[in-house]
Amino acid sequence: MPVRSNPARARARLEELLKGIAALRGSGPNPFDYDLWENRAREVLEAMYGPDSPEFARYAEAVLKRGRLPGVRGLEENMTLNIHGPWGILARLDRAETVLRQLLAELPSA
């Protein structure tokens, strides 16, 4: 779904992802629910912008830090993330929300 060909649909997808952030915050967030949300967000953004796009790169830099960090279990090691800390789920959600809101603001008018 290219963004330029259907900005209304792109807007709906981004708003859906933002609602998911609110739901995750309300649930704790549960690390397994976060993982499902993040996988969906990545799929949506790759489909909308492409995996090599600057838009997807902004999201990836904000959320997809890989590997073992001090106090945070790595995503690629298939372990749950911590909730708190600079690379915990809450911080990742904050950064994801910022990027998604920026992408939403950059969409052409329907």
N, C-alpha and C positions, 0 to 999 in steps of 0.2 A: 504494500500500500504506500505508494509515493506520497509524501506530504503535499507537494504542490498540486497534485491532481485531485486531492480530496481533503482540503483543510478541515472541513467539518468532522470528518471521520477521525482525522489525526487528533483534533481537539478532544473528541470524545474518548479516545484511547488514553491520552495524557491525563485527562480528568479522572478516568477510571483508576489509573495508577496512583494518582494523588489520594483518591478515596481509600485505596488500599493501605496507604501510609497511615492515615487516621485510624483505620481498623487495627492495624498492627500495634500502634501506640496504645490503643484501648485494651489490647489483649495481653499486654505485659512488656514487650512483645515476645511471643513464643519463637524461639530460634528456627524451628521447623517451618512455621508459617512464613517467617521472614524469607527463608530459603525459597519457598514456593513463589512468593511475591517477587523476589529478585530475579529468579529465572524467567518469570513472565515479563517483567520490565525489560530485561535484556532482549527477549524475543521481540517484543513490541518495538523497541527502539531500533534494533537491527533491521526489522522489516520496514520501518518508516524512513530511516535515514541511511541505512547501509552500515555494515560492520567497520568500514574504513572511513566513515564520515567524521568531521570535527564534532558534530553533535553527540555521536555515540562515544567518541573519545572523552568528551567532557563528563559524561555519565560514568564511564569506566574509571576515570581518574578519581572521581568522587566516591565511588562505591566498591569497585572491584579490586582493591589492593589484595594481591595474592601472597601466599606464603606465610610462614610462621613469624609473627611479630611478638615482641615481649608482651605477655599477658593476653594475647589473642590467638585463638586457634585458627589455623589457616583454612580457607575455603576449599582448596584443592585436596586437602587431607581428609575431607568429608567428616569434619568434626563441627560441632555447633560453635557458633561465635559467642563471645561474651556479650552481655547487654550494655555495659558501661565502658568508658575509655574512648580514646580518640578513634579507634577502629572497631569499637563495639557496635552493636545493632542500632542503638539510639543515635549515635553520631552518623552512621551511614545513612539512616533515614533522614536526618536533618540535611545532609549534603545532597541526597537524592531529591528531596523535596525542592531544594533551591534550584537544582539543574532542571527538574521537570517544570517548575514554574517559569524559568527563563525560556525553555523551549516552547511552552504554551504562549508566552508573550510574543515570541518571534514568529508565530504562525501567521500566514496571510489571513486577512479577513475573509469570512465565508461569503 
